[in-house]
């Protein structure tokens, strides 16, 4: 059985996923113009995901949300530092310090078919390890000028194939890419 690692994320037009301090106020402001009931395919995507793998910084950001957004979906927080999980979280949340390769091998051995990789550094690590199969990137029409980039330095080019692209009437543009393997 093959495990697929996927990305589903939003960026500013200039490629940032947050401000330098991790704030996503610009994304929250942009979401205010999205019509009620429109989620840009997020729920359908999440229905295909067995496990969410998230970096510590993103996890700490999510902890500040008014409510836990993932229900009982299994979530693994990747971190190299000790992390105590709040008792209020579902028992489906766990912590790991495995490398992306070790984690995906373990999850594949457990029968996991698709993981959702979230968080800039975590996405960069999985991409560098050649583990990302597809990326859905929603571009928000705002320029931040600085912040945390979705993609960092790469040892080699990563060839992508455009699978689909959609422009929403409220200004978002969503593109899905398949990573081409050599």
LINKA-V323321 format. One record per residue. N is the residue number from 1. RES is the residue in one letter. SS is DSSP state (~ for helix, > for strand, _ for the rest). BURIAL is I if it has 16 or more other C-alpha atoms within 10 Angstrom, else O. D_FIRST is the distance of its C-alpha to the first C-alpha in Angstrom with 2 decimals. Layout:
N/RES/SS/BURIAL/D_FIRST
N/RES/SS/BURIAL/D_FIRST
This chain:
1/X/_/O/0.00
2/X/_/O/3.79
3/X/_/I/6.64
4/X/>/I/9.80
5/X/>/I/13.17
6/X/>/I/16.08
7/X/>/I/19.82
8/X/>/I/22.38
9/X/>/I/25.84
10/X/>/I/29.52
11/X/>/I/31.91
12/X/>/I/35.59
13/X/_/I/36.72
14/X/_/I/37.38
15/X/_/I/33.85
16/X/>/I/34.37
17/X/>/I/32.20
18/X/>/I/35.05
19/X/_/I/38.53
20/X/_/O/39.18
21/X/_/O/39.60
22/X/_/O/36.29
23/X/_/O/38.10
24/X/_/O/36.56
25/X/~/O/39.82
26/X/~/I/39.65
27/X/~/I/36.36
28/X/~/O/37.84
29/X/~/O/40.91
30/X/~/I/38.93
31/X/~/I/37.01
32/X/_/O/40.46
33/X/_/O/40.91
34/X/_/I/37.69
35/X/_/O/38.74
36/X/_/O/37.95
37/X/_/O/34.69
38/X/_/O/33.20
39/X/_/O/30.17
40/X/_/O/29.11
41/X/_/O/25.74
42/X/~/O/24.77
43/X/~/O/24.32
44/X/~/O/22.18
45/X/~/O/19.97
46/X/~/I/19.85
47/X/~/O/18.85
48/X/_/O/15.48
49/X/_/I/14.99
50/X/_/I/13.60
51/X/>/I/15.32
52/X/>/I/18.21
53/X/>/I/18.90
54/X/>/I/22.57
55/X/>/I/25.20
56/X/~/I/28.26
57/X/~/I/30.74
58/X/~/I/28.91
59/X/~/I/28.47
60/X/~/O/32.21
61/X/~/O/33.02
62/X/~/O/31.07
63/X/~/O/32.97
64/X/_/O/36.10
65/X/_/O/35.05
66/X/_/O/37.16
67/X/_/O/34.25
68/X/_/O/30.66
69/X/_/O/28.67
70/X/_/O/25.19
71/X/_/O/26.09
72/X/_/O/23.78
73/X/_/I/20.69
74/X/>/I/19.15
75/X/>/I/20.54
76/X/>/I/20.43
77/X/>/I/23.51
78/X/>/I/23.33
79/X/_/I/26.74
80/X/_/O/28.52
81/X/_/O/31.45
82/X/_/O/31.90
83/X/_/O/31.34
84/X/_/O/32.66
85/X/_/O/31.03
86/X/_/O/33.59
87/X/_/O/33.88
88/X/_/O/33.84
89/X/_/O/30.15
90/X/_/I/27.60
91/X/_/O/26.05
92/X/_/O/22.63
93/X/>/I/23.82
94/X/>/I/23.33
95/X/>/I/24.17
96/X/>/I/22.45
97/X/_/O/23.86
98/X/_/O/20.71
99/X/_/I/20.20
100/X/~/I/17.63
101/X/~/O/15.64
102/X/~/O/16.00
103/X/~/I/15.21
104/X/~/I/11.94
105/X/~/O/10.92
106/X/~/O/12.25
107/X/~/I/10.71
108/X/~/I/7.07
109/X/~/O/8.46
110/X/_/O/9.94
111/X/_/O/7.10
112/X/_/I/8.44
113/X/_/I/7.24
114/X/>/I/10.57
115/X/>/I/13.43
116/X/>/I/16.97
117/X/>/I/18.81
118/X/>/I/22.56
119/X/_/I/25.69
120/X/~/I/27.24
121/X/~/I/26.91
122/X/~/I/23.36
123/X/~/I/22.37
124/X/~/I/24.38
125/X/~/I/22.70
126/X/~/I/19.12
127/X/~/I/20.51
128/X/~/I/22.35
129/X/_/O/19.30
130/X/_/O/17.64
131/X/_/I/14.89
132/X/>/I/16.13
133/X/>/I/14.74
134/X/>/I/17.48
135/X/>/I/20.73
136/X/>/I/23.01
137/X/>/I/26.43
138/X/>/I/29.37
139/X/>/I/32.64
140/X/>/I/35.52
141/X/_/I/38.99
142/X/_/I/40.49
143/X/_/O/41.38
144/X/_/I/41.24
145/X/_/O/42.54
146/X/_/O/40.84
147/X/_/I/38.21
148/X/>/I/34.65
149/X/>/I/32.80
150/X/_/I/29.23
151/X/_/O/28.77
152/X/_/O/30.44
153/X/_/O/31.25
154/X/_/O/28.66
155/X/_/O/28.71
156/X/_/O/27.88
157/X/_/O/27.63
158/X/_/O/24.45
159/X/_/O/24.50
160/X/>/O/23.57
161/X/>/O/23.58
162/X/>/O/25.18
163/X/>/O/23.22
164/X/>/O/25.78
165/X/>/O/28.88
166/X/>/O/31.03
167/X/>/O/34.42
168/X/_/O/35.46
169/X/_/O/39.17
170/X/_/O/39.49
171/X/_/O/38.66
172/X/_/I/34.99
173/X/>/I/32.97
174/X/>/I/29.20
175/X/>/I/27.14
176/X/>/I/23.42
177/X/>/I/22.22
178/X/>/I/19.14
179/X/>/I/19.06
180/X/_/O/19.77
181/X/_/O/18.28
182/X/_/O/20.89
